[in-house]
Amino acid sequence: MAQVTSVSQLSDVKPTDWAFQALQSVVERYGCLVGYPDRTYRGNRALTRYEFAVGLNACLDRVNELIATSTAEIVKKEDLATLQS
């Protein structure tokens, strides 16, 4: 798995995909989208629990980093409430 800094780095994600804006938001707001080493996202297939854990861990690590480095204004209170529930 490889960290992605832009949705455009993923060869199989197109602006016309139904989840494009959500993926773009995760990358731009939090910088925590993980793709495969071949620069694909493989969004049309089921993922394993291991793959889910890797992606979730990357996002949680990034949110914690943002909070710890006093750039918490990027992380909204609503987002933290969602994570806590």
Secondary structure, DSSP 4 states (H G I P E B T S, - for coil): -EEES-GGG-TT--TTSTTHHHHHHIIIII--EEE-TTS---TTS---HHHHHHHHHHHHHHHHHHHHTT-GGGS-HHHHHHHH-
